Amino acid sequence: MAVEARLRELGARHQSLEKAIQDELRRPSADDLRLQELKRQKLKLKDELESLRAAMH
């Protein structure tokens, strides 16, 4: 059950990062370094989500 809660938490953070990336892209002068960092964080979360899902099966 704790794993499922962690999956939900990571999923919510992943969606939050996606929104932040989209918001940054909509800005007239998007900050490339910020985008790079947001995308790196999102990828790290995605890897963690996939690892947890694989461990459940």
N, CA, C and O atoms as a Tripos MOL2 file, in Angstrom:
@<TRIPOS>MOLECULE
protein
  228   227    57     0     0
PROTEIN
NO_CHARGES

@<TRIPOS>ATOM
      1 N           0.8250   -1.1920    0.0000 N.3       1 MET1
      2 CA          0.0000    0.0000    0.0000 C.3       1 MET1
      3 C           0.8670    1.2540    0.0000 C.2       1 MET1
      4 O           0.5090    2.2390   -0.6450 O.2       1 MET1
      5 N           1.9760    1.2460    0.6920 N.am      2 ALA2
      6 CA          2.8630    2.4080    0.7230 C.3       2 ALA2
      7 C           3.4370    2.6860   -0.6610 C.2       2 ALA2
      8 O           3.6610    3.8400   -1.0270 O.2       2 ALA2
      9 N           3.6730    1.6260   -1.4260 N.am      3 VAL3
     10 CA          4.2040    1.7990   -2.7780 C.3       3 VAL3
     11 C           3.1760    2.5130   -3.6570 C.2       3 VAL3
     12 O           3.5290    3.3740   -4.4630 O.2       3 VAL3
     13 N           1.9130    2.1510   -3.4980 N.am      4 GLU4
     14 CA          0.8630    2.7950   -4.2900 C.3       4 GLU4
     15 C           0.7640    4.2800   -3.9600 C.2       4 GLU4
     16 O           0.5670    5.1030   -4.8540 O.2       4 GLU4
     17 N           0.8970    4.6240   -2.6880 N.am      5 ALA5
     18 CA          0.8690    6.0340   -2.2890 C.3       5 ALA5
     19 C           2.0610    6.7730   -2.8830 C.2       5 ALA5
     20 O           1.9330    7.9090   -3.3400 O.2       5 ALA5
     21 N           3.2050    6.1270   -2.8740 N.am      6 ARG6
     22 CA          4.4080    6.7450   -3.4600 C.3       6 ARG6
     23 C           4.2180    6.9460   -4.9660 C.2       6 ARG6
     24 O           4.6230    7.9720   -5.5130 O.2       6 ARG6
     25 N           3.6070    5.9720   -5.6300 N.am      7 LEU7
     26 CA          3.3430    6.1040   -7.0640 C.3       7 LEU7
     27 C           2.4250    7.2920   -7.3440 C.2       7 LEU7
     28 O           2.6490    8.0450   -8.2920 O.2       7 LEU7
     29 N           1.3970    7.4570   -6.5200 N.am      8 ARG8
     30 CA          0.4870    8.5960   -6.7060 C.3       8 ARG8
     31 C           1.2140    9.9130   -6.4840 C.2       8 ARG8
     32 O           1.0260   10.8690   -7.2360 O.2       8 ARG8
     33 N           2.0460    9.9580   -5.4470 N.am      9 GLU9
     34 CA          2.7990   11.1760   -5.1440 C.3       9 GLU9
     35 C           3.7430   11.5280   -6.2970 C.2       9 GLU9
     36 O           3.8090   12.6790   -6.7270 O.2       9 GLU9
     37 N           4.4680   10.5290   -6.7860 N.am     10 LEU10
     38 CA          5.3980   10.7780   -7.8870 C.3      10 LEU10
     39 C           4.6470   11.1730   -9.1560 C.2      10 LEU10
     40 O           5.1020   12.0350   -9.9080 O.2      10 LEU10
     41 N           3.5040   10.5450   -9.3890 N.am     11 GLY11
     42 CA          2.6940   10.8920  -10.5560 C.3      11 GLY11
     43 C           2.2290   12.3380  -10.4980 C.2      11 GLY11
     44 O           2.2450   13.0430  -11.5070 O.2      11 GLY11
     45 N           1.8180   12.7760   -9.3210 N.am     12 ALA12
     46 CA          1.3760   14.1610   -9.1560 C.3      12 ALA12
     47 C           2.5350   15.1320   -9.3750 C.2      12 ALA12
     48 O           2.3720   16.1700  -10.0170 O.2      12 ALA12
     49 N           3.7050   14.7870   -8.8380 N.am     13 ARG13
     50 CA          4.8800   15.6500   -9.0480 C.3      13 ARG13
     51 C           5.2740   15.6850  -10.5180 C.2      13 ARG13
     52 O           5.6840   16.7250  -11.0340 O.2      13 ARG13
     53 N           5.1490   14.5410  -11.1920 N.am     14 HIS14
     54 CA          5.4720   14.4550  -12.6170 C.3      14 HIS14
     55 C           4.5480   15.3760  -13.4160 C.2      14 HIS14
     56 O           5.0040   16.0910  -14.3070 O.2      14 HIS14
     57 N           3.2610   15.3600  -13.1010 N.am     15 GLN15
     58 CA          2.2940   16.2290  -13.7800 C.3      15 GLN15
     59 C           2.5880   17.6960  -13.4810 C.2      15 GLN15
     60 O           2.4620   18.5480  -14.3610 O.2      15 GLN15
     61 N           2.9710   17.9870  -12.2640 N.am     16 SER16
     62 CA          3.3100   19.3530  -11.8780 C.3      16 SER16
     63 C           4.5080   19.8630  -12.6710 C.2      16 SER16
     64 O           4.5260   21.0110  -13.1140 O.2      16 SER16
     65 N           5.5030   19.0050  -12.8440 N.am     17 LEU17
     66 CA          6.6720   19.3950  -13.6330 C.3      17 LEU17
     67 C           6.2890   19.6040  -15.0940 C.2      17 LEU17
     68 O           6.7860   20.5280  -15.7380 O.2      17 LEU17
     69 N           5.4190   18.7660  -15.6170 N.am     18 GLU18
     70 CA          4.9640   18.9340  -17.0070 C.3      18 GLU18
     71 C           4.2800   20.2830  -17.1770 C.2      18 GLU18
     72 O           4.4970   20.9700  -18.1750 O.2      18 GLU18
     73 N           3.4590   20.6610  -16.2090 N.am     19 LYS19
     74 CA          2.7820   21.9560  -16.2690 C.3      19 LYS19
     75 C           3.8000   23.0940  -16.2170 C.2      19 LYS19
     76 O           3.6780   24.0700  -16.9560 O.2      19 LYS19
     77 N           4.7950   22.9720  -15.3540 N.am     20 ALA20
     78 CA          5.8310   23.9970  -15.2450 C.3      20 ALA20
     79 C           6.6070   24.1290  -16.5540 C.2      20 ALA20
     80 O           6.9530   25.2360  -16.9660 O.2      20 ALA20
     81 N           6.8790   22.9990  -17.2050 N.am     21 ILE21
     82 CA          7.5700   23.0230  -18.4970 C.3      21 ILE21
     83 C           6.7130   23.7360  -19.5330 C.2      21 ILE21
     84 O           7.2070   24.5950  -20.2620 O.2      21 ILE21
     85 N           5.4310   23.3840  -19.6030 N.am     22 GLN22
     86 CA          4.5340   24.0210  -20.5670 C.3      22 GLN22
     87 C           4.4070   25.5200  -20.2970 C.2      22 GLN22
     88 O           4.3960   26.3220  -21.2310 O.2      22 GLN22
     89 N           4.3130   25.8970  -19.0270 N.am     23 ASP23
     90 CA          4.2330   27.3190  -18.6700 C.3      23 ASP23
     91 C           5.4810   28.0580  -19.1180 C.2      23 ASP23
     92 O           5.3960   29.1650  -19.6490 O.2      23 ASP23
     93 N           6.6320   27.4510  -18.9050 N.am     24 GLU24
     94 CA          7.8970   28.0850  -19.2880 C.3      24 GLU24
     95 C           7.9790   28.2240  -20.8110 C.2      24 GLU24
     96 O           8.4560   29.2420  -21.3140 O.2      24 GLU24
     97 N           7.5190   27.2140  -21.5420 N.am     25 LEU25
     98 CA          7.5580   27.2600  -23.0030 C.3      25 LEU25
     99 C           6.6500   28.3550  -23.5670 C.2      25 LEU25
    100 O           6.9110   28.8900  -24.6440 O.2      25 LEU25
    101 N           5.5910   28.6820  -22.8380 N.am     26 ARG26
    102 CA          4.6560   29.7080  -23.3020 C.3      26 ARG26
    103 C           5.2020   31.1220  -23.1050 C.2      26 ARG26
    104 O           4.7140   32.0720  -23.7180 O.2      26 ARG26
    105 N           6.1990   31.2560  -22.2610 N.am     27 ARG27
    106 CA          6.7770   32.5780  -22.0110 C.3      27 ARG27
    107 C           7.4930   33.0700  -23.2690 C.2      27 ARG27
    108 O           8.0910   32.2770  -23.9960 O.2      27 ARG27
    109 N           7.4320   34.3700  -23.5230 N.am     28 PRO28
    110 CA          8.0920   34.9240  -24.7200 C.3      28 PRO28
    111 C           9.5940   34.6230  -24.7710 C.2      28 PRO28
    112 O          10.1340   34.3500  -25.8430 O.2      28 PRO28
    113 N          10.2510   34.6700  -23.6490 N.am     29 SER29
    114 CA         11.6940   34.3700  -23.6210 C.3      29 SER29
    115 C          11.9410   33.2650  -22.6040 C.2      29 SER29
    116 O          12.3970   33.5130  -21.4880 O.2      29 SER29
    117 N          11.6320   32.0520  -23.0110 N.am     30 ALA30
    118 CA         11.7650   30.9020  -22.1250 C.3      30 ALA30
    119 C          13.2160   30.7540  -21.6650 C.2      30 ALA30
    120 O          14.1480   30.9560  -22.4430 O.2      30 ALA30
    121 N          13.3920   30.4070  -20.4130 N.am     31 ASP31
    122 CA         14.7090   30.2050  -19.8220 C.3      31 ASP31
    123 C          15.1670   28.7760  -20.1280 C.2      31 ASP31
    124 O          14.6480   27.8120  -19.5660 O.2      31 ASP31
    125 N          16.1410   28.6600  -21.0230 N.am     32 ASP32
    126 CA         16.6060   27.3420  -21.4570 C.3      32 ASP32
    127 C          17.1830   26.5190  -20.3060 C.2      32 ASP32
    128 O          16.9790   25.3070  -20.2470 O.2      32 ASP32
    129 N          17.8970   27.1670  -19.3980 N.am     33 LEU33
    130 CA         18.4680   26.4320  -18.2700 C.3      33 LEU33
    131 C          17.3710   25.9090  -17.3530 C.2      33 LEU33
    132 O          17.4520   24.7830  -16.8620 O.2      33 LEU33
    133 N          16.3500   26.7200  -17.1230 N.am     34 ARG34
    134 CA         15.2160   26.2710  -16.2940 C.3      34 ARG34
    135 C          14.5030   25.1030  -16.9740 C.2      34 ARG34
    136 O          14.1550   24.1210  -16.3190 O.2      34 ARG34
    137 N          14.2890   25.2080  -18.2660 N.am     35 LEU35
    138 CA         13.6400   24.1130  -18.9960 C.3      35 LEU35
    139 C          14.4600   22.8350  -18.8890 C.2      35 LEU35
    140 O          13.9150   21.7560  -18.6590 O.2      35 LEU35
    141 N          15.7550   22.9610  -19.0560 N.am     36 GLN36
    142 CA         16.6260   21.7930  -18.9750 C.3      36 GLN36
    143 C          16.5330   21.1420  -17.5990 C.2      36 GLN36
    144 O          16.4590   19.9170  -17.4980 O.2      36 GLN36
    145 N          16.5370   21.9440  -16.5450 N.am     37 GLU37
    146 CA         16.4490   21.4150  -15.1840 C.3      37 GLU37
    147 C          15.0900   20.7660  -14.9320 C.2      37 GLU37
    148 O          15.0200   19.6910  -14.3370 O.2      37 GLU37
    149 N          14.0110   21.4080  -15.3780 N.am     38 LEU38
    150 CA         12.6740   20.8340  -15.2060 C.3      38 LEU38
    151 C          12.5600   19.4990  -15.9260 C.2      38 LEU38
    152 O          12.0080   18.5420  -15.3840 O.2      38 LEU38
    153 N          13.0750   19.4350  -17.1300 N.am     39 LYS39
    154 CA         13.0140   18.1970  -17.9020 C.3      39 LYS39
    155 C          13.8590   17.1000  -17.2590 C.2      39 LYS39
    156 O          13.4780   15.9300  -17.2780 O.2      39 LYS39
    157 N          15.0100   17.4780  -16.6870 N.am     40 ARG40
    158 CA         15.8600   16.5050  -15.9990 C.3      40 ARG40
    159 C          15.1270   15.9380  -14.7860 C.2      40 ARG40
    160 O          15.1590   14.7310  -14.5440 O.2      40 ARG40
    161 N          14.4680   16.8110  -14.0250 N.am     41 GLN41
    162 CA         13.7080   16.3610  -12.8580 C.3      41 GLN41
    163 C          12.5590   15.4450  -13.2710 C.2      41 GLN41
    164 O          12.2930   14.4310  -12.6250 O.2      41 GLN41
    165 N          11.8830   15.8190  -14.3550 N.am     42 LYS42
    166 CA         10.7540   15.0210  -14.8310 C.3      42 LYS42
    167 C          11.2240   13.6300  -15.2700 C.2      42 LYS42
    168 O          10.5670   12.6300  -14.9800 O.2      42 LYS42
    169 N          12.3390   13.5710  -15.9540 N.am     43 LEU43
    170 CA         12.8780   12.2860  -16.4000 C.3      43 LEU43
    171 C          13.2830   11.4210  -15.2010 C.2      43 LEU43
    172 O          13.0530   10.2120  -15.2010 O.2      43 LEU43
    173 N          13.8780   12.0360  -14.1930 N.am     44 LYS44
    174 CA         14.2620   11.3030  -12.9870 C.3      44 LYS44
    175 C          13.0170   10.7060  -12.3160 C.2      44 LYS44
    176 O          13.0310    9.5520  -11.8860 O.2      44 LYS44
    177 N          11.9460   11.4980  -12.2300 N.am     45 LEU45
    178 CA         10.6970   10.9850  -11.6470 C.3      45 LEU45
    179 C          10.1270    9.8470  -12.4790 C.2      45 LEU45
    180 O           9.6490    8.8490  -11.9400 O.2      45 LEU45
    181 N          10.1810   10.0040  -13.7900 N.am     46 LYS46
    182 CA          9.6620    8.9550  -14.6760 C.3      46 LYS46
    183 C          10.4210    7.6460  -14.4610 C.2      46 LYS46
    184 O           9.8190    6.5730  -14.4080 O.2      46 LYS46
    185 N          11.7470    7.7430  -14.3380 N.am     47 ASP47
    186 CA         12.5500    6.5420  -14.0900 C.3      47 ASP47
    187 C          12.1760    5.8990  -12.7550 C.2      47 ASP47
    188 O          12.0820    4.6760  -12.6560 O.2      47 ASP47
    189 N          11.9630    6.7200  -11.7390 N.am     48 GLU48
    190 CA         11.5870    6.1870  -10.4270 C.3      48 GLU48
    191 C          10.2080    5.5290  -10.4880 C.2      48 GLU48
    192 O           9.9950    4.4640   -9.9070 O.2      48 GLU48
    193 N           9.2740    6.1690  -11.1960 N.am     49 LEU49
    194 CA          7.9380    5.5840  -11.3570 C.3      49 LEU49
    195 C           8.0220    4.2220  -12.0370 C.2      49 LEU49
    196 O           7.3900    3.2630  -11.5940 O.2      49 LEU49
    197 N           8.7950    4.1380  -13.1050 N.am     50 GLU50
    198 CA          8.9240    2.8790  -13.8340 C.3      50 GLU50
    199 C           9.5670    1.8010  -12.9750 C.2      50 GLU50
    200 O           9.1730    0.6370  -13.0420 O.2      50 GLU50
    201 N          10.5500    2.1770  -12.1720 N.am     51 SER51
    202 CA         11.2030    1.2060  -11.2880 C.3      51 SER51
    203 C          10.2150    0.6720  -10.2480 C.2      51 SER51
    204 O          10.1700   -0.5310   -9.9930 O.2      51 SER51
    205 N           9.4360    1.5580   -9.6580 N.am     52 LEU52
    206 CA          8.4520    1.1200   -8.6660 C.3      52 LEU52
    207 C           7.3920    0.2260   -9.2950 C.2      52 LEU52
    208 O           6.9980   -0.7870   -8.7160 O.2      52 LEU52
    209 N           6.9380    0.6040  -10.4760 N.am     53 ARG53
    210 CA          5.9240   -0.2200  -11.1510 C.3      53 ARG53
    211 C           6.4670   -1.6080  -11.4740 C.2      53 ARG53
    212 O           5.7720   -2.6120  -11.3170 O.2      53 ARG53
    213 N           7.7200   -1.6490  -11.9290 N.am     54 ALA54
    214 CA          8.3340   -2.9420  -12.2510 C.3      54 ALA54
    215 C           8.4890   -3.8000  -11.0000 C.2      54 ALA54
    216 O           8.3210   -5.0180  -11.0590 O.2      54 ALA54
    217 N           8.8070   -3.1770   -9.8750 N.am     55 ALA55
    218 CA          8.9830   -3.9080   -8.6250 C.3      55 ALA55
    219 C           7.6660   -4.4870   -8.1080 C.2      55 ALA55
    220 O           7.6560   -5.4780   -7.3790 O.2      55 ALA55
    221 N           6.5640   -3.8580   -8.4930 N.am     56 MET56
    222 CA          5.2440   -4.3400   -8.0360 C.3      56 MET56
    223 C           4.8280   -5.6090   -8.7820 C.2      56 MET56
    224 O           4.0020   -6.3770   -8.2890 O.2      56 MET56
    225 N           5.4000   -5.8270   -9.9680 N.am     57 HIS57
    226 CA          4.9690   -6.9780  -10.7790 C.3      57 HIS57
    227 C           5.9220   -8.1100  -10.7310 C.2      57 HIS57
    228 O           5.6890   -9.1400  -11.3630 O.2      57 HIS57
@<TRIPOS>BOND
     1     1     2 1
     2     2     3 1
     3     3     4 2
     4     3     5 am
     5     5     6 1
     6     6     7 1
     7     7     8 2
     8     7     9 am
     9     9    10 1
    10    10    11 1
    11    11    12 2
    12    11    13 am
    13    13    14 1
    14    14    15 1
    15    15    16 2
    16    15    17 am
    17    17    18 1
    18    18    19 1
    19    19    20 2
    20    19    21 am
    21    21    22 1
    22    22    23 1
    23    23    24 2
    24    23    25 am
    25    25    26 1
    26    26    27 1
    27    27    28 2
    28    27    29 am
    29    29    30 1
    30    30    31 1
    31    31    32 2
    32    31    33 am
    33    33    34 1
    34    34    35 1
    35    35    36 2
    36    35    37 am
    37    37    38 1
    38    38    39 1
    39    39    40 2
    40    39    41 am
    41    41    42 1
    42    42    43 1
    43    43    44 2
    44    43    45 am
    45    45    46 1
    46    46    47 1
    47    47    48 2
    48    47    49 am
    49    49    50 1
    50    50    51 1
    51    51    52 2
    52    51    53 am
    53    53    54 1
    54    54    55 1
    55    55    56 2
    56    55    57 am
    57    57    58 1
    58    58    59 1
    59    59    60 2
    60    59    61 am
    61    61    62 1
    62    62    63 1
    63    63    64 2
    64    63    65 am
    65    65    66 1
    66    66    67 1
    67    67    68 2
    68    67    69 am
    69    69    70 1
    70    70    71 1
    71    71    72 2
    72    71    73 am
    73    73    74 1
    74    74    75 1
    75    75    76 2
    76    75    77 am
    77    77    78 1
    78    78    79 1
    79    79    80 2
    80    79    81 am
    81    81    82 1
    82    82    83 1
    83    83    84 2
    84    83    85 am
    85    85    86 1
    86    86    87 1
    87    87    88 2
    88    87    89 am
    89    89    90 1
    90    90    91 1
    91    91    92 2
    92    91    93 am
    93    93    94 1
    94    94    95 1
    95    95    96 2
    96    95    97 am
    97    97    98 1
    98    98    99 1
    99    99   100 2
   100    99   101 am
   101   101   102 1
   102   102   103 1
   103   103   104 2
   104   103   105 am
   105   105   106 1
   106   106   107 1
   107   107   108 2
   108   107   109 am
   109   109   110 1
   110   110   111 1
   111   111   112 2
   112   111   113 am
   113   113   114 1
   114   114   115 1
   115   115   116 2
   116   115   117 am
   117   117   118 1
   118   118   119 1
   119   119   120 2
   120   119   121 am
   121   121   122 1
   122   122   123 1
   123   123   124 2
   124   123   125 am
   125   125   126 1
   126   126   127 1
   127   127   128 2
   128   127   129 am
   129   129   130 1
   130   130   131 1
   131   131   132 2
   132   131   133 am
   133   133   134 1
   134   134   135 1
   135   135   136 2
   136   135   137 am
   137   137   138 1
   138   138   139 1
   139   139   140 2
   140   139   141 am
   141   141   142 1
   142   142   143 1
   143   143   144 2
   144   143   145 am
   145   145   146 1
   146   146   147 1
   147   147   148 2
   148   147   149 am
   149   149   150 1
   150   150   151 1
   151   151   152 2
   152   151   153 am
   153   153   154 1
   154   154   155 1
   155   155   156 2
   156   155   157 am
   157   157   158 1
   158   158   159 1
   159   159   160 2
   160   159   161 am
   161   161   162 1
   162   162   163 1
   163   163   164 2
   164   163   165 am
   165   165   166 1
   166   166   167 1
   167   167   168 2
   168   167   169 am
   169   169   170 1
   170   170   171 1
   171   171   172 2
   172   171   173 am
   173   173   174 1
   174   174   175 1
   175   175   176 2
   176   175   177 am
   177   177   178 1
   178   178   179 1
   179   179   180 2
   180   179   181 am
   181   181   182 1
   182   182   183 1
   183   183   184 2
   184   183   185 am
   185   185   186 1
   186   186   187 1
   187   187   188 2
   188   187   189 am
   189   189   190 1
   190   190   191 1
   191   191   192 2
   192   191   193 am
   193   193   194 1
   194   194   195 1
   195   195   196 2
   196   195   197 am
   197   197   198 1
   198   198   199 1
   199   199   200 2
   200   199   201 am
   201   201   202 1
   202   202   203 1
   203   203   204 2
   204   203   205 am
   205   205   206 1
   206   206   207 1
   207   207   208 2
   208   207   209 am
   209   209   210 1
   210   210   211 1
   211   211   212 2
   212   211   213 am
   213   213   214 1
   214   214   215 1
   215   215   216 2
   216   215   217 am
   217   217   218 1
   218   218   219 1
   219   219   220 2
   220   219   221 am
   221   221   222 1
   222   222   223 1
   223   223   224 2
   224   223   225 am
   225   225   226 1
   226   226   227 1
   227   227   228 2
@<TRIPOS>SUBSTRUCTURE
     1 MET1         2 RESIDUE 1 A MET
     2 ALA2         6 RESIDUE 1 A ALA
     3 VAL3        10 RESIDUE 1 A VAL
     4 GLU4        14 RESIDUE 1 A GLU
     5 ALA5        18 RESIDUE 1 A ALA
     6 ARG6        22 RESIDUE 1 A ARG
     7 LEU7        26 RESIDUE 1 A LEU
     8 ARG8        30 RESIDUE 1 A ARG
     9 GLU9        34 RESIDUE 1 A GLU
    10 LEU10       38 RESIDUE 1 A LEU
    11 GLY11       42 RESIDUE 1 A GLY
    12 ALA12       46 RESIDUE 1 A ALA
    13 ARG13       50 RESIDUE 1 A ARG
    14 HIS14       54 RESIDUE 1 A HIS
    15 GLN15       58 RESIDUE 1 A GLN
    16 SER16       62 RESIDUE 1 A SER
    17 LEU17       66 RESIDUE 1 A LEU
    18 GLU18       70 RESIDUE 1 A GLU
    19 LYS19       74 RESIDUE 1 A LYS
    20 ALA20       78 RESIDUE 1 A ALA
    21 ILE21       82 RESIDUE 1 A ILE
    22 GLN22       86 RESIDUE 1 A GLN
    23 ASP23       90 RESIDUE 1 A ASP
    24 GLU24       94 RESIDUE 1 A GLU
    25 LEU25       98 RESIDUE 1 A LEU
    26 ARG26      102 RESIDUE 1 A ARG
    27 ARG27      106 RESIDUE 1 A ARG
    28 PRO28      110 RESIDUE 1 A PRO
    29 SER29      114 RESIDUE 1 A SER
    30 ALA30      118 RESIDUE 1 A ALA
    31 ASP31      122 RESIDUE 1 A ASP
    32 ASP32      126 RESIDUE 1 A ASP
    33 LEU33      130 RESIDUE 1 A LEU
    34 ARG34      134 RESIDUE 1 A ARG
    35 LEU35      138 RESIDUE 1 A LEU
    36 GLN36      142 RESIDUE 1 A GLN
    37 GLU37      146 RESIDUE 1 A GLU
    38 LEU38      150 RESIDUE 1 A LEU
    39 LYS39      154 RESIDUE 1 A LYS
    40 ARG40      158 RESIDUE 1 A ARG
    41 GLN41      162 RESIDUE 1 A GLN
    42 LYS42      166 RESIDUE 1 A LYS
    43 LEU43      170 RESIDUE 1 A LEU
    44 LYS44      174 RESIDUE 1 A LYS
    45 LEU45      178 RESIDUE 1 A LEU
    46 LYS46      182 RESIDUE 1 A LYS
    47 ASP47      186 RESIDUE 1 A ASP
    48 GLU48      190 RESIDUE 1 A GLU
    49 LEU49      194 RESIDUE 1 A LEU
    50 GLU50      198 RESIDUE 1 A GLU
    51 SER51      202 RESIDUE 1 A SER
    52 LEU52      206 RESIDUE 1 A LEU
    53 ARG53      210 RESIDUE 1 A ARG
    54 ALA54      214 RESIDUE 1 A ALA
    55 ALA55      218 RESIDUE 1 A ALA
    56 MET56      222 RESIDUE 1 A MET
    57 HIS57      226 RESIDUE 1 A HIS
